[in-house]
Amino acid sequence: MSSRIGRPKLRYKDIIKRDMAGFHISPQSWETLAANRNRWRASMSFGYSLSATSYAEKMEKRRAPSTTTGWAMMTANVIFAYNCILVAKPYL
C-alpha cells in the first residue's frame, strides 16, 4: 500500500485549532475560557471582529489594481533615448 499523493487530510481537531488561532484563542486554555460563558462570548465576539477586519484588509489588498502590470511593467525601467549617430546627442 502506498501513501497518498498531496497533503494529508485535515482532521476535525486541526480545523478547530486553526479557527481558534484565527480568533486569537489559545488551544491550551480554551476549556477554562469556555467555562465562563460571559468571557467565552466576549472572546468570540472580539476574535470575530479581529478576524473580519483582517479578512477585509486582505481582500482590499487583493482587489487593489496593480499599477505596474503588463506593458507598463515591462517599460517602467526602460528609458527610450536613442543616440543620433551624426551629432552624438540623445533624442527621444
N, C-alpha and C positions, 0 to 999 in steps of 0.2 A: 504494500500500500504506500503510495507516495503522498507527499504533502501537497496541499492545495496551492494554486498559483494566486499571487496577490497578497494583500494584507490579511491578517487574521480577522475573523468575525468579531464584532463588538459584543461584549456581554452587557446585560442589563446593568450590572454593577458599574462597569466602566462608563456607561452613558450617564448614570446618576452622578458619579464623581465629576464628570466633565460639566454637567449642568450646574452642580453646586459650586464648582470653581468659577463658572461664569457669573454666578450670583454672589461671589466673594464669601462663601460659607465654607468653613474648614470641614473636610470629610472626617476628621478625627473627633470634632466636638459638636457635630450636628445633633446628636441624640440629646445632649444636655440643653442645647438651644431649643430643640423641639419640645422638651418637657414643659417649658413655659410658653403657653400658647400666644400670649401677647408679644413676647420677644421674638418668637418664631415668625409671626405675621409681620412684625415690623421689619425684621431682617429680610423677609421675602419681598416686601414692598420696596425696601431700599435697594436690594440686589436687582430687582426688576428695573427700577429706574436707571441704575448704573448700566445694566446690560443694554437697555433700549437706547440710551444715549450713545454708547459706544457703537452700537449697531448702526444707528442713524448716521453717525460721523463716518463710519466705514463705507456706507452706501453713498454718501455725498462725495467722498473721495473717489469712489469708483465711477460715479456718474459725471464727475467734472471732466469737461472736454480737455483733451491734451492739446497744448498749443504747438507742440513740435511733433507732428505726425506726417507721415507720407513725404511729399515733396519738400515741405518746409523743413523737415528734419534733415533731409539729405543736403539741402542748400544752406543751412543755418551757419555752418562754419566755413563755407566756401566763399571766397571773395572773387567776384567776376571782374578782374582787372587784367587787361592784356597789354603787353608792351608793343608799341609801334616799332617796327624794325628800322625804319628810316630815321626817326627822330629820337628814339630811345626814351620816350615818355609814355607813361601809362595812360590808357584811355579806357573808359568804361563802356 
